[in-house]
Amino acid sequence: MLPDRRLHNIINVSKIMKVIVTAGPTREALDPVRYISNGSTGKMGYALAFAAVERGHEVALISGPSPLEPPTQAKLIEVNTAAEMLKAVEDMVDWCDSLVMAAAVADWRPKVISEHKMKKDMNTPTIEIERTTDILKQIAPRKENRIFVGFAAESQDLRQEASRKLKEKDLDLIVANNITEPGVGFGSDTNRVLMLAKDGHEQELPLMAKKKVADTIIEWLEIKNER
């Protein structure tokens, strides 16, 4: 089992952490008004930022477009594209103790962005896409003693996909959910997650408010940083 609230209560957590949280979607432009994106609202990432701030930690929140209000005590860095989010993480990573990648970064972007709005009366356009850079893989050489946490939103093979990403991205913890389940995933106020740690420990959380999920993750980070 991963550390739960009862275990946390008997540990004297004294270290103030410096935490980067990424949140929300990215938007990859097709033309001046259209883009490729996803349904992320940023609720999970913002819940993590609030949980960390409430527990006295320093937080940098790197957020894609979101209607949510960030915690006033956090440093907010607003981005739109995957490339902008990558640069923001690269600029901040040396500052942090822990990086929590809760953002739903677009996997693809158009190869060419139209300078002008594409008109409906045009022939149906052919849009070539290319992969965006995997931020966690890109930043891995700078990990050193920092704790990296990733998220996996899956629609099938949850444990298998989470285990694969945990190893491939050299993560200390991955938090995975099945976005096809009711009350889980983008836009919901609740989440049900599987937490897999690098050391082999794991914990399944029942359906609960995203703030409670966030509290559990921040507690886990506190315990890891105390060691």
N, C-alpha and C positions, 0 to 999 in steps of 0.2 A: 504494500500500500504506500502511496505517496503521503507526505505529512498532511494531517488534517488539523482542524481547529483545536482539538483537544491536545494534540502533540505540541502545537504552536504555543499554547498557553503555558506550558511548563518550560519553555525555552526563553531565555532573556535575550530578546532581539535589541541590540544597541546600535548596530551599524546603520547609518543613513546611506541608502543606496542612491546611485545616479542611474536612472532608468530611461531608456528610449522606448517609447511605444509608437508603433505605426498603426494607423487606423484608416478606415474608409476605403473607397474604391480609387482606382486611377482612371483617367479618361484619355483615350488615344484618338486624336482628331482625325476625321475623314476630310472635313472641309471646315470653314469658319464656324459652322453651326452644328455639325454632326460629329459623333464620336463613338468609339467602341468602349464599352464599360460593363459593369455588372450591377447587381442589386444591393451591394453593400451600402449600409447607412452609416457605418462607423460605431454602432452601439457597443459592440464588444470591446473595441479598442478604447473608446472613451470611458467605458466602465473601468477598464484597467488603469487608465490615467487617473481617474477619480480615486480609485482604491489606493493607488500608490501615494498620491498626494495626501489623502486622509490619514495615512499611516506615517506621515512625516518625511517621505522621500522626495528627492529632487527629480523632476520629470520633464523630459522633452517629448512633446507630442507632435509627431510628423503625420499630418492628416491630408488625405485626399479630400475632394469636395464632399462636405457633410453639412446637414442643417443643424447639427447639434452644437451646443455651447460647451466649450472646453473648460476645465477647471482653471480658475483665474491664477492659481499659483504655478501652473505649468507653463513652460516655454512652448508656444505654439508655432510650428513651422508648416505653412500651408503649401501644398504642391498639387499639381494636376496630373502629370504623366508619370509613368513608371521610371523614366529616365530622371525626372526631377526628384522622385522619391529616393532613388538610388544615390543621387548626389547628396541629398540631405542626410541620409544615413552615413555615407562616407565622410561627410564633414563633421558629424557628431560622434562617431563611434569611439574615437580615442577618449572622449569625455566620460563615457558610461561604464558602469559595472555590469549592466544587464541590458540586452536588446530583446524586446518582445515584438515580434513581427505579426501583428494582428490584422494588418491591411490586406484587402483583397486586390492584389496587384494584377492588372491585366496581363494575360499570358502572350497576347499578340497585339501588334499595332500595324496600321497601314504602312506599306513601303513608301507611298507617295501621298502627301497631303495636298488636296486641291486648294489652290490659292483663292478661288471664288466658290460660292455656294453652288453645288451641283443642282441643276434644274430638273424638275420632274419630266419635262418634255424631251430630255436627252435620251439617247439609247441607254438601256440598262447598263450601268457601268460595271466593269470588271475590276474588282478591288483586290490587289495582291497584298498579302499580309506577311509579316515576319515576326519571329519570336522576340519578346522583350528580354532583357537581362534578368536572370534570377538573382535577386538582391542578396539572399542569404549565401548562395554559392559564391557570388562575387566578393562578398565581404569576409568570407571564411578565413583567408590568410591573415586577417587582422584580429582574429578572435582572441588569441593569447589566453589569458585567464578569465575572460569575460564569460558570462552565462548567456547563451542564446536560446530563445524560445520561439518556436514556429507554430503556425496554425495550419490545419488541413481541413478544408470543406469538401467533403466527398459525397457521392451519391451511391457508391457501392464499394465493397471490399474495404471497409473502413480501417480495420486493424492492419491489414496487409499494406495498404497505401500509407498509413501513418508510420508504420515501422520502416518502410522503404525511405520515406522522406527524412525520418529521424537520422538514419545512417548516412544517406546521400548528402545531406546538408550539414553534417557534423553538429547536430543540435544537442542540447542538454535535456530539452523537454519538447514534446510536441503535443498540441491540444487539438484533437480531431472531433468533428461532428458530422452526422449524416444529415445533409440539408434537405432530404426528402421527408424527414419525420415532422409531424405536426409540432409547432411551437419551437422549432429549431432552425437556426440559420439566419440569413439576411433579413433585416427589418424587424425581427421578433424581439420581444423584451426578455425572452427566456432562452435557455440553451441546455443541451444535454451533451456532455463531452466525455471523451476518453482521453486520459492523460497518460502518455508513455514517456518514461524517463530513460536517459542514456544508460543508467546503471541497472536497468531491467525492472525497476519498480513501476507499478501502474496503478491507476485509480479510475474507476468509472463514476462520474457524478450523475445523479438523477436530474430530471428536468427541474431547473431552478432559475431564478432571476439571473440575468447576466452579471449583475453587480456581485452576487454571491459567488459565481464562477470566478470573477475577477479577484475577489478577496482570497479565494483558495490559491490562485496562481501567484499572487503577490506574497502570500504567506510562504509558499514553496520557495520563492526567490529569496526571501529573508533568511530562511533556514540554510539554503545553499550558500549564501553570502557570509553567513556567520562561521562557516567551517574553515 
